[in-house]
Every structure is written in structure tokens, then in C-alpha cells.
């Protein structure tokens, strides 16, 4: 059996197979039948990527394929998925995205182990959508019959089948090729909760959680401020629809039941992942174990989330890699977009965790023609490079994911063919000689990037907090206002600012490479204890600190503008402002922005005001407070100048840097100037879309 491992080496997580480094770049097949590895189209693309020097292939299948009701578990369908890859590339190494959903018959036989959905209409059983073996994840987001991720019976019985599969691989050619298992379940196989689960397994886990946390009924009663509550009677309330106690905030004195319930809802997901990864490492210690997990940005509302226990997952030791897509917003995916990772890449690197981005950006025009519209070839190459360089510049990896979107028309020799919008028919997204030549060229450039020790290039640090999630309401008629202002708006805006930044969790502040940062921005740290506030000020002494979004309004015991004043070093108070105008951009206060706070500190310099004249943002010494996360271009440039942040390029186009290399994503014709940290200036002239990479040591262009 091949020995696979992730080593922390030269500043980044490095993938080794049989003591040989392998680029963390994969080709990934999707979950539709048309992408099974035994299909002609899949095998053609596996061969294409092998010719481009990419030999790690991810296949997608489910444990349910061998799990039968009246006959023993049969692993042949899963083993064959590996074998079909080896038919066309005998050097291939395989990572299996293995769905651990139980079979349809199992859910019908075990209704008490399935999700009960809490909805505005009441608690509802999942809809029985029938056999789903053709495409396992269909209807995942629609309240259908699904196993509870807290089900102990499911965990135990699935583990038996997973172990049987791994044992069956011992001594086989396919077993030697399988270097890792990516455990998949939850909505879309990405470990998001199916919905708000209040079924028997989830309630049982909640009771155990309360006993683990509080120990005695008396301690529970004090925390919940309810003298009559007990472990047996404590209501499980993970729903997001509870009215808030102060603007968008839950008061810990009134809503600790909701806070505990929502944490347990997140804990259930992490525990299921760790359960299966531990099994893989126990049975097959020489294989990698991993999962989708750890992404937080650009996901809309947390009903689609469920990745709020990264500290637990990082610390366990059974997980070698995590993965997930980048944001699907137009600001990230459009021709003029800036690819925003959903994870916090620097967080993964600091933890020694390999991150693999699901690079599923299809070529523009793929709906009409395989490989994309030839008239948009330059745009497609530029977009592809930007999306793939985003994780590489962060010291991580990715997979080219031939996703489930199927061209509506197949066009050959300029004439329209038959409709092809079927889950059984699939064209490769990059299935043209021109696109595959670009992928080979890119892989050769990454060889050079990966050969050099990794060193971060950012001098701006964005800090996010997961615990703050539990103290704020996320229910809104406009999900973008309920969630994204707190997490995604700031990094998305800053991608075109000319600065380069890193992103970490608040809990990692002590292990971050703080010496190289000049500006630290606390994006959504609304719940901060006094002890954490003291630590923030101590660790970031001498840097410009920017506090956004009512930083510290909750001290995890109560709510008050005085908490914010103490945390940010600037006096604030409540305001009745309804809107503000920032550099000619009017922003109305809506849900996700209350309570509104104004700066009252006479020693602070006002940066801008609400429309009623109250101060909305101000600077005092090395502290900046801004009520909203909308850092407009002019305001951000002002902050950069105050902090002395390096401006790599002032063209308003995305810039990424790391490991001694810098990328400029040129999105229009003309000349712009790349300024390296040592002061050297490099003019870059393009005729249109072009993503370029320069060596920061030599100043030469490598891509």
C-alpha cells in the first residue's frame, strides 16, 4: 500500500506519497452518473490530465452502493471506481470522495434515526423522495428524508461498512492506488446540516452536551437563568427564527438556551466527520483522511453552513486535509470578479492542514460549446488562472472539478447537436486541446512556485470569529444582509484594493505571524470577552487596529455599547441613525446592522458620519472603529496610508502574493505598474484579460 501523508515543511503543508512530493493539484470527477470513472468521457479526461502531468484523481461514489438489506456488504462497486481510473492511467493515485449516506431502505426501516425538520409550520418529518441511487445528493436542500447526523446507530452501522471496504482493498492494485478518503455527507455532501434537525438523535445529543458542559442541574439553571430547567426538560432550540433581545443580538442572560442549542447543532457535524476520519486512520493509517469543512465566507445564511467548530477539527489529529469551493457570488465568479476563498487559508496553513479548493469555475460559454466559447478564450484562461492561483498563492492546493453542470447543446463543427442536459451525459469542462495546453503550462509554473519555501507576503491581517455567530441573529428576509455583511463583504471588497491580506480565526491570534502585519482588521468579532480584548491589545501593540461591526458589543455575559468602547479603545454610544453616505455611496441601515453605534469620543478624529450627523467611524491613536464593514476604495486607501501598508498595484484589479511570487489579475487592456516591496516597479501591459505571475526575487515573469 502506498504511504501518504501531509508534512509541514518549508512553511506550508506538503503532500507526500511514498516519500515523494506530489503537487497538491487533482482532477476531480463529479457525483452525476455521467462522471463515473468507467464512462468514456471521464476516462478521456483522466487521460487528458495525466498528459498534463496531473496524476491524482478524485472519484465520487457512495457506501450505499454496496450496502444491501438481505445480503452481505459488497465493496466491488467502490473498488471498480478506482480500477476504472487505473485503466487509463496506471500511475494514477486516487482520493475517493465517499458519501456515507445510508441506503434508502435503511432510512425507511429506521425513521427514528432520521431528521425531523423544525420549520415555521411546525416540526415535520422529511419527505420520502424515493430511491436516490442515481444521484445521491438530489433534493438535499428540500426537506426530504435524510439521516440525522447525530444518529449513533447510523454512525456505528456505516462504520462497519466503511471498515469492510477498507479491509477489502488490502493487497490489491486498487488499494495501492487509493491514497485518501474524503468523507462526505450532509447537504450536497459538504457537511452542511440538511436543515434544522430536532429529531430524537439530535435531542439526545443535546442532552448529553448539556451534561458535559454544566455537570449539574444547578449549574444549568444558573447559566440559563431558569430555576426550573433540568437536563431532561431543557428544550432544544437550534432554529434561527428566535426574536433577538437587542437589535441583531441574543442576550446571554435571556437566550443561553438558543446559544447552547446552536453550538450543539454545529458540534454534531464536527463529531460525525471526526468519527469517520478516526476510523480511516485506525484501519488505514497510511492513507489520508479528510472532508469538506472549514469554510465560512460567501455561503449566504448559516442554514447552508455548519462549519463552526474548526478548532475541534484542527486539534483532533485524525484529519489530514479539508476542502471546499470558493464563493459563488458574481463578485467572485464574474469576468471582472476576484476569486474569494470560502475558507481562511492562512488559518489552514498555520494549523499544518492541507486545504484543497474545489475549483469548479466553468469556462464562459460552456453552456453552448465544450471548452467554452472560443471568442472568450483569453477571458477563460485569465479566469482559470486566477481561480487556481488563489489557493496556490496561499500555500495550499486544489482540484479541477468537472462539476455537474452539463452543456445544454453540444456543438460540433459549428452545427448544433442534440440536447445534452442529462445527468447521464457529460462533456469535460476543459476538454479541448487549447484548454488542456493551458493547464499543462500552469502546472509547470506551479512546479517552480512549489519548489521554493513558502513565506507569507501579506502585511494586512483579517481576523474572524466563530463564537460570535451564536450571539447574533441570522434570520432575515434578505440573507445577504443577515450574514454576508459580517463576514464576506470586507474581504471581497479588499481583493481589488492593491493590498495583500491573510485571514485567520480570532482563536489563532497567538500563533499568527504577527511581526509582518502592519494592519489588523477585526471583521466580525462581535462577541469578545474582556480577557480576549486584553489579549488583542497586547498582541497587536504598534499596529493599526481596525474594529468593524459593533466589535465586542457582547462580552459573552451581557450586551452594551460600553463593552464596545472598552474593546476598541474609542468611546461609542447608541444612535438612531437610519443611513449613512460614504464617499457618495448611500447605505441604508437594515437588518444585520442594529444596534447602530456612534462615536462620542472627543479625542477621536471622525472619518465619516451618518446622515443624521452622528459619527459613524473614527480613528484614535492606533485604533479605528467603523460601524459597518463597507470599506470603500477611498476609505481603505486612507487606512492603508495610516498603517503604511504596501500598495502592490493601484489599478483596482485583484492582486495575490505568497511564497516569493505575486499574481496580478489584469482585467482590461492597458498598462499598470506592479510595485514590489523592495521598491522595484514592473510595468505590465496587456491587450485585455490576462493573469500574470512574477518572481519577486528576480522580477521575471513565470506565467
C-alpha positions in Angstrom: 0.0 0.0 0.0 1.2 3.5 -0.8 2.1 5.6 2.2 0.6 9.1 2.0 1.0 11.9 4.5 0.9 15.7 4.8 4.1 17.2 6.3 4.5 20.8 7.5 7.6 21.7 5.5 9.2 24.9 4.3 6.3 27.0 5.7 3.5 25.1 4.0 1.6 21.7 4.2 3.3 19.4 1.7 1.7 16.2 0.2 4.0 13.1 0.1 3.2 9.8 -1.5 5.8 7.1 -0.9 8.2 9.7 0.4 7.9 11.6 -2.9 6.4 15.1 -3.1 3.3 15.4 -5.2 1.8 18.7 -6.3 -1.5 19.3 -4.4 -3.4 19.5 -7.7 -6.1 17.0 -8.5 -8.5 16.2 -11.3 -12.0 15.6 -9.8 -15.0 13.8 -11.2 -18.4 14.8 -10.1 -21.4 13.0 -8.5 -23.5 12.5 -11.6 -23.6 9.1 -13.4 -22.2 10.8 -16.5 -19.0 11.3 -14.4 -18.5 7.8 -13.2 -14.9 6.8 -13.9 -15.9 4.0 -16.2 -17.6 6.3 -18.7 -15.8 7.1 -21.9 -15.9 10.8 -21.3 -14.5 10.5 -17.8 -11.7 8.3 -18.9 -10.8 10.7 -21.8 -10.4 13.5 -19.3 -8.5 11.4 -16.8 -6.0 10.7 -19.7 -6.0 14.4 -20.7 -5.0 15.5 -17.2 -2.4 12.7 -16.9 -0.8 14.1 -20.1 -0.8 17.5 -18.4 1.2 16.0 -15.5 -1.7 15.7 -13.1 -2.0 12.1 -11.7 -4.1 12.5 -8.6 -7.8 11.8 -9.5 -10.7 12.2 -7.2 -13.6 9.8 -7.8 -17.1 10.2 -6.3 -19.2 7.3 -5.0 -21.3 6.2 -2.0 -21.1 3.5 0.6 -24.7 2.7 -0.1 -23.8 1.1 -3.4 -22.5 -2.0 -1.5 -24.8 -1.8 1.5 -27.7 -4.3 1.0 -30.6 -5.3 3.2 -30.5 -9.1 2.9 -27.0 -9.8 1.6 -23.6 -9.0 3.0 -21.8 -5.8 2.2 -20.3 -5.9 -1.3 -17.4 -3.4 -2.0 -17.0 -4.2 -5.7 -18.8 -1.1 -7.0 -16.5 1.1 -4.9 -13.3 -0.8 -5.9 -14.3 -0.7 -9.5 -14.5 3.1 -9.4 -10.8 3.1 -8.5 -10.0 0.4 -11.1 -11.5 2.3 -13.9 -9.1 5.2 -13.3 -6.2 2.8 -13.4 -7.4 1.5 -16.8 -6.3 4.8 -18.4 -3.6 5.9 -16.1 -1.7 3.2 -14.4 0.3 5.8 -12.4 -2.7 7.4 -11.0 -3.3 7.9 -7.3 -6.9 8.2 -6.2 -8.7 10.1 -3.5 -12.2 8.8 -3.1 -15.0 11.3 -2.1 -17.1 8.7 -0.3 -20.6 9.6 0.7 -21.6 7.8 3.9 -25.3 8.3 3.5 -27.2 5.2 4.4 -29.3 3.4 1.7 -32.9 4.5 1.1 -34.3 1.3 2.6 -32.3 1.9 5.8 -34.0 5.2 6.3 -37.4 3.7 5.7 -36.6 1.0 8.3 -35.2 3.5 10.8 -37.5 6.5 10.8 -36.4 7.4 14.4 -32.8 7.9 13.1 -33.9 10.5 10.5 -34.2 14.3 10.5 -37.2 16.0 11.9 -37.2 19.5 10.4 -38.1 22.5 12.5 -40.0 24.9 10.3 -42.3 27.9 10.7 -45.1 25.4 10.1 -44.0 23.1 12.9 -41.8 20.1 13.3 -42.0 18.0 10.1 -40.7 14.6 9.1 -38.7 14.6 5.9 -40.5 14.0 2.6 -39.9 10.5 1.2 -38.4 11.2 -2.2 -37.9 7.6 -3.2 -34.8 5.8 -4.4 -32.0 8.2 -5.0 -29.1 6.0 -6.1 -28.7 7.7 -9.5 -27.8 10.9 -7.9 -27.4 10.7 -4.2 -27.5 14.4 -3.3 -30.6 15.4 -5.2 -33.2 17.1 -3.1 -30.8 17.6 -0.2 -31.9 21.2 0.3 -35.7 20.5 0.1 -36.6 18.9 3.5 -36.6 15.3 2.3 -36.0 12.2 4.2 -32.3 12.2 5.4 -30.4 10.5 8.2 -29.8 12.6 11.3 -26.1 13.4 11.5 -26.4 12.8 15.3 -27.7 9.2 14.8 -25.4 6.8 16.8 -27.0 3.8 15.0 -26.0 5.3 11.6 -22.5 6.1 12.7 -22.0 2.6 14.0 -23.5 0.6 11.1 -21.9 2.8 8.5 -18.5 2.4 10.2 -18.8 -1.4 9.8 -19.3 -1.0 6.1 -16.5 1.6 5.7 -14.1 -0.7 7.6 -15.2 -3.7 5.4 -14.4 -1.6 2.3 -11.0 -0.6 3.5 -10.2 -4.2 4.5 -11.3 -5.4 1.1 -8.6 -3.2 -0.5 -5.8 -4.8 1.3 -3.2 -6.4 -1.1 -5.0 -5.1 -4.2 -3.8 -2.9 -7.0 -6.7 -0.6 -6.4 -5.9 -0.5 -2.7 -2.3 0.6 -3.5 -3.7 3.4 -5.7 -6.1 4.8 -3.1 -4.2 7.4 -1.1 -7.0 9.1 0.7 -10.7 9.1 1.6 -12.7 12.3 1.6 -15.7 11.5 3.8 -18.9 13.2 2.5 -22.4 13.6 4.0 -24.8 16.4 4.8 -26.3 18.8 2.4 -24.6 18.4 -1.1 -22.1 16.0 0.6 -20.4 19.1 2.1 -21.4 18.6 5.8 -23.9 21.3 5.9 -26.9 20.3 8.1 -29.8 19.1 6.0 -32.0 21.6 7.8 -32.9 22.5 11.4 -32.9 18.9 12.9 -34.8 18.4 16.1 -35.3 14.6 15.8 -34.6 12.1 18.5 -30.9 11.6 17.9 -30.2 15.4 17.8 -32.2 15.9 21.0 -30.4 13.1 22.7 -27.0 14.6 21.7 -28.2 18.0 23.1 -29.0 16.4 26.5 -25.5 14.8 26.6 -23.9 18.1 25.6 -25.6 19.9 28.5 -24.5 17.3 30.9 -20.9 17.5 29.6 -20.9 21.3 29.8 -22.7 22.0 33.0 -22.3 18.8 35.1 -25.3 19.6 37.4 -28.8 20.8 37.0 -28.0 23.7 39.4 -25.2 24.9 37.1 -27.5 24.6 34.1 -30.2 26.6 35.9 -27.7 29.4 36.8 -26.5 29.6 33.2 -29.9 29.7 31.7 -31.4 31.9 34.4 -34.2 29.4 34.8 -34.7 27.8 38.3 -36.9 25.0 36.9 -34.9 23.7 34.0 -33.2 20.3 34.1 -31.2 18.2 31.7 -34.3 16.2 30.9 -36.6 19.1 30.3 -34.2 21.6 28.6 -35.7 22.4 25.2 -33.5 22.0 22.1 -33.9 25.2 20.1 -31.4 25.3 17.2 -33.7 27.3 14.9 -32.6 30.7 13.8 -36.0 32.3 14.0 -36.0 33.3 17.6 -36.5 37.1 18.0 -33.4 38.8 19.2 -33.1 40.7 22.5 -31.3 43.8 21.3 -31.1 44.6 17.6 -29.5 41.6 16.0 -28.1 40.2 19.2 -29.1 37.4 21.6 -28.5 38.4 25.2 -26.7 35.6 27.1 -28.9 36.4 30.1 -32.1 35.7 28.2 -31.1 33.3 25.3 -28.4 30.9 26.6 -30.7 28.1 25.6 -30.5 29.2 21.9 -26.8 29.8 22.2 -26.2 26.3 23.6 -28.6 24.7 21.1 -27.0 26.3 18.1 -23.5 25.3 19.3 -24.6 21.7 19.7 -26.1 21.8 16.2 -22.6 22.7 14.9 -20.9 20.2 17.2 -22.9 17.3 15.8 -21.5 17.9 12.3 -17.8 18.1 13.5 -18.2 15.0 15.6 -19.5 12.9 12.7 -16.6 14.0 10.5 -14.1 13.1 13.2 -15.8 9.8 13.8 -15.2 8.6 10.3 -11.8 10.2 9.9 -10.6 8.4 13.0 -11.8 5.2 11.6 -9.9 5.7 8.3 -6.7 6.5 10.2 -7.2 3.4 12.5 -7.9 0.9 9.8 -5.6 2.5 7.1 -3.1 4.7 8.9 -1.1 5.1 5.7 -4.0 6.8 3.9 -5.1 10.4 4.1 -8.4 11.2 5.8 -10.3 14.4 5.0 -13.5 16.1 4.4 -15.3 19.2 3.2 -15.2 21.6 6.2 -13.9 24.9 7.4 -15.5 27.3 5.0 -17.2 30.4 6.2 -17.2 33.1 3.6 -19.8 33.7 0.8 -22.1 30.9 1.9 -25.3 33.0 2.3 -27.1 32.1 5.5 -25.8 29.6 8.1 -28.6 27.2 7.3 -26.2 26.4 4.5 -23.3 26.4 6.9 -22.4 24.1 9.7 -18.6 24.6 9.8 -18.3 26.4 13.1 -16.1 24.0 15.1 -12.8 24.3 13.2 -10.7 24.4 16.5 -12.1 20.9 17.3 -11.4 19.5 13.9 -7.9 21.0 13.7 -6.9 19.7 17.1 -8.1 16.2 16.7 -5.2 14.8 14.7 -7.2 12.5 12.5 -7.8 14.9 9.7 -5.1 15.4 7.0 -6.9 17.7 4.6 -10.0 19.8 4.3 -11.7 21.3 1.2 -14.4 23.3 -0.3 -15.3 25.7 -3.1 -14.7 29.4 -3.4 -17.6 31.9 -3.3 -20.3 31.6 -5.9 -21.1 35.3 -5.9 -20.9 37.3 -9.1 -18.2 39.4 -7.4 -16.1 36.3 -7.2 -17.1 34.3 -10.3 -17.7 37.0 -12.9 -15.3 38.0 -15.6 -14.3 41.1 -13.6 -14.6 39.2 -10.3 -12.0 38.5 -7.6 -11.9 34.8 -6.5 -12.7 34.7 -2.8 -11.8 31.6 -0.9 -14.5 30.4 1.4 -12.0 29.2 3.9 -9.4 31.2 5.8 -6.3 29.9 4.0 -3.7 31.3 6.4 -5.6 29.6 9.3 -5.2 26.2 7.5 -1.5 26.9 6.9 -0.9 27.8 10.5 -2.5 24.6 11.6 -0.5 22.5 9.2 -3.7 21.4 7.5 -3.7 20.9 3.7 -6.5 22.8 2.1 -7.9 21.7 -1.3 -10.1 24.2 -3.1 -12.9 22.8 -5.2 -12.0 24.7 -8.4 -15.4 24.5 -10.1 -15.3 27.6 -12.2 -16.6 26.6 -15.6 -15.4 28.3 -18.7 -17.6 31.1 -20.0 -19.7 29.9 -22.9 -19.6 26.2 -21.8 -23.4 26.2 -22.0 -23.1 26.2 -25.8 -19.8 24.6 -26.6 -17.4 22.2 -24.9 -14.3 24.0 -23.6 -16.1 27.4 -23.6 -16.7 30.0 -26.3 -13.5 30.3 -28.4 -14.1 34.0 -28.7 -13.7 34.2 -24.9 -10.6 32.0 -24.7 -8.4 34.8 -23.2 -11.0 35.6 -20.6 -11.3 31.9 -19.8 -7.6 31.4 -19.4 -7.4 34.5 -17.2 -10.3 33.3 -15.0 -8.9 29.8 -14.7 -5.5 31.1 -13.6 -7.0 33.4 -11.1 -9.1 30.7 -9.5 -6.3 28.2 -9.4 -3.6 30.6 -8.2 -5.8 31.8 -5.3 -5.0 28.7 -3.2 -1.5 28.2 -4.6 -0.5 31.8 -3.6 -1.8 30.9 -0.1 0.5 27.8 0.1 -2.4 25.3 -0.5 -3.8 23.2 -3.3 -7.0 22.5 -5.3 -8.8 20.2 -7.7 -10.1 20.8 -11.2 -13.7 19.8 -10.6 -15.7 18.7 -13.7 -18.9 19.6 -12.0 -22.5 18.6 -12.7 -23.5 21.4 -15.0 -24.0 19.9 -18.4 -23.9 21.9 -21.7 -27.4 22.4 -23.0 -26.2 22.0 -26.5 -23.2 20.0 -27.9 -21.8 21.8 -30.9 -19.6 20.1 -33.4 -18.0 21.7 -36.5 -20.2 24.8 -36.0 -23.6 23.0 -36.1 -25.9 22.4 -33.1 -26.2 18.8 -31.9 -28.8 17.2 -29.7 -29.7 18.4 -26.2 -27.3 17.2 -23.6 -28.9 18.4 -20.3 -28.9 14.9 -18.7 -27.1 13.6 -15.6 -26.0 10.7 -17.8 -24.3 12.8 -20.5 -21.3 15.0 -19.7 -18.6 16.9 -21.6 -15.4 17.8 -19.8 -15.2 21.5 -19.0 -11.7 21.8 -20.2 -12.0 19.1 -22.9 -10.2 21.0 -25.8 -6.5 20.9 -26.8 -6.2 24.6 -26.1 -7.5 24.5 -22.6 -5.5 21.4 -21.7 -2.4 23.0 -23.1 -3.0 25.9 -20.7 -3.5 23.5 -17.8 -0.1 21.9 -18.6 1.6 25.3 -18.8 0.0 26.3 -15.5 1.2 23.0 -13.8 4.7 23.7 -15.0 4.6 27.1 -13.4 3.3 25.7 -10.1 6.3 23.3 -10.1 8.5 26.4 -9.8 6.3 28.0 -7.1 6.2 24.9 -5.0 10.0 24.4 -5.2 10.6 27.5 -3.1 10.0 27.6 0.6 6.7 29.4 1.4 6.8 32.8 3.1 3.7 34.9 3.5 3.7 38.3 1.7 0.7 39.9 3.3 1.0 42.9 5.7 -2.7 43.1 6.4 -4.5 40.5 8.6 -8.2 39.9 8.7 -9.5 38.3 11.8 -12.8 36.5 12.0 -14.7 34.9 14.9 -16.9 31.8 15.0 -18.2 32.1 18.6 -19.8 35.5 17.7 -22.2 33.5 15.4 -24.1 32.2 18.4 -24.8 35.6 19.9 -26.2 37.2 16.8 -29.4 36.6 14.8 -29.1 35.5 11.2 -32.7 35.4 10.3 -33.7 37.9 7.6 -35.8 38.3 4.6 -32.6 39.3 2.9 -30.0 36.7 3.6 -27.2 38.8 2.2 -27.9 41.4 5.0 -28.3 38.8 7.7 -25.0 37.1 7.1 -22.6 38.4 4.5 -22.0 41.9 6.0 -20.5 40.2 8.9 -18.0 38.1 7.0 -17.7 38.3 3.3 -18.2 41.9 2.3 -14.9 43.2 3.6 -12.5 40.6 2.1 -14.4 40.6 -1.2 -14.0 44.4 -1.4 -10.4 44.3 -0.4 -9.3 41.8 -3.1 -9.0 44.7 -5.6 -7.6 47.2 -3.1 -3.9 46.8 -4.1 -3.1 45.3 -0.7 -2.4 41.6 0.1 -4.0 40.2 3.2 -4.3 37.0 5.2 -7.3 35.6 7.1 -7.4 33.7 10.4 -9.7 32.9 13.2 -9.6 35.0 16.4 -8.6 31.9 18.3 -5.3 31.7 16.3 -4.1 35.2 17.1 -1.4 33.9 19.3 0.1 31.6 16.7 -0.2 34.0 13.8 3.0 35.6 12.2 2.1 39.0 13.6 5.5 40.6 13.1 4.9 41.0 9.4 1.5 42.7 9.6 1.0 46.5 9.8 -2.8 46.5 9.9 -5.1 44.0 11.7 -8.8 44.2 10.9 -11.3 42.5 13.2 -14.1 41.8 10.8 -16.9 40.2 12.8 -15.7 39.8 16.4 -18.9 41.0 18.0 -18.7 38.6 21.0 -15.4 39.2 22.8 -14.6 38.6 26.5 -12.6 41.2 28.4 -9.8 38.7 28.6 -9.7 38.3 24.8 -9.8 42.1 24.4 -6.8 42.4 26.6 -5.0 39.8 24.6 -5.9 41.5 21.3 -4.4 44.8 22.5 -1.3 43.1 23.8 -0.6 41.0 20.7 -1.3 43.8 18.2 0.6 46.6 20.0 2.2 49.0 17.5 -0.1 48.0 14.6 -3.1 49.8 13.2 -6.2 48.0 14.6 -9.5 48.3 12.7 -12.6 47.2 14.5 -15.7 46.6 12.4 -19.4 45.7 13.0 -20.0 46.6 16.7 -16.9 44.8 17.8 -17.2 43.4 21.3 -20.8 44.6 21.8 -21.3 41.3 23.6 -18.8 40.3 26.3 -20.4 36.8 26.3 -22.3 37.7 29.5 -24.3 40.8 28.5 -24.8 43.4 25.8 -23.7 47.0 26.0 -22.2 49.8 23.9 -19.8 50.2 26.9 -18.4 46.8 26.1 -17.6 48.0 22.6 -16.0 51.2 24.0 -13.7 49.2 26.2 -12.8 46.7 23.5 -12.0 49.2 20.7 -10.4 52.0 22.8 -12.9 54.6 21.5 -16.0 55.8 23.3 -19.2 54.9 21.5 -22.9 55.1 22.3 -26.2 54.1 20.6 -27.5 56.1 17.7 -30.9 56.4 16.0 -29.3 56.9 12.5 -31.1 55.3 9.6 -28.5 55.6 6.9 -25.0 57.0 6.0 -23.2 58.1 3.0 -19.6 57.0 2.4 -17.8 58.8 -0.4 -21.1 59.4 -2.3 -22.3 55.8 -1.6 -25.5 55.8 0.5 -26.0 52.8 2.7 -29.4 52.3 4.5 -29.5 50.6 7.9 -31.2 47.3 7.6 -31.3 44.0 9.5 -27.9 42.8 10.3 -26.8 46.3 11.3 -28.5 47.0 14.6 -28.0 48.4 17.1 -26.4 51.3 15.4 -23.4 52.8 17.3 -22.0 56.3 17.0 -18.6 57.5 18.1 -18.8 60.0 21.0 -15.1 60.2 21.9 -13.9 63.8 21.8 -10.3 62.7 21.2 -11.1 60.7 18.1 -10.9 62.0 14.5 -14.1 61.4 12.6 -13.7 59.6 9.3 -17.3 59.8 8.2 -20.8 60.4 9.6 -24.3 59.0 9.4 -26.8 61.1 7.6 -28.1 62.4 10.9 -24.7 63.9 11.7 -23.6 61.3 14.2 -20.0 60.0 13.8 -20.1 56.5 12.1 -16.3 55.9 12.1 -13.3 57.4 13.7 -9.6 56.9 14.5 -7.9 57.5 17.8 -4.2 56.7 18.0 -3.7 53.2 16.5 -7.4 52.3 16.8 -10.1 52.7 14.1 -13.8 52.0 14.7 -16.2 51.6 11.8 -19.8 50.5 12.5 -20.2 48.9 9.0 -18.0 46.5 7.1 -18.2 48.5 3.9 -14.6 49.7 3.4 -15.0 51.8 0.2 -12.0 52.3 -2.0 -11.2 55.8 -0.7 -11.6 54.8 2.9 -9.5 51.7 2.5 -6.7 53.8 0.8 -6.9 56.2 3.8 -6.5 53.3 6.2 -3.6 51.8 4.2 -1.8 55.1 4.3 -2.3 55.4 8.1 -0.9 51.8 8.6 1.9 52.1 6.0 0.5 49.0 4.1 2.3 48.2 0.9 0.3 49.0 -2.3 1.3 46.4 -4.9 -0.8 47.8 -7.7 -3.3 50.7 -7.9 -5.2 49.5 -11.0 -8.2 48.2 -9.0 -7.5 44.7 -10.2 -7.0 41.6 -8.0 -3.5 41.0 -6.6 -2.3 37.9 -4.7 1.1 37.1 -3.4 2.9 34.4 -1.4 5.9 32.1 -1.4 8.1 34.6 -3.2 5.7 35.1 -6.2 3.0 37.7 -7.0 0.0 37.5 -9.2 -1.8 40.3 -10.9 -5.2 39.5 -12.5 -5.4 42.0 -15.3 -9.0 42.5 -16.4 -8.7 45.2 -19.1 -6.3 46.5 -21.7 -3.6 48.9 -20.8 -0.6 49.4 -18.6 -0.5 49.1 -14.9 2.6 49.1 -12.6 3.4 46.3 -10.2 5.4 47.6 -7.2 7.4 45.0 -5.3 8.1 45.5 -1.6 11.7 46.5 -2.3 10.5 49.4 -4.4 11.2 47.9 -7.9 8.5 48.8 -10.4 7.4 46.5 -13.2 5.1 47.8 -15.9 2.5 45.3 -17.1 0.9 45.9 -20.4 -2.0 43.7 -21.7 -4.4 43.7 -24.6 -7.3 42.6 -22.3 -7.8 39.8 -19.8 -4.6 38.2 -18.6 -3.5 36.7 -15.3 0.3 37.0 -14.8 2.8 35.8 -12.2 6.1 37.3 -11.4 9.0 36.1 -9.3 9.6 38.6 -6.5 13.3 37.8 -6.3 14.3 38.1 -9.9 11.4 40.3 -11.1 10.9 38.0 -14.0 7.6 36.7 -15.3 6.9 33.0 -15.0 3.4 32.8 -16.3 
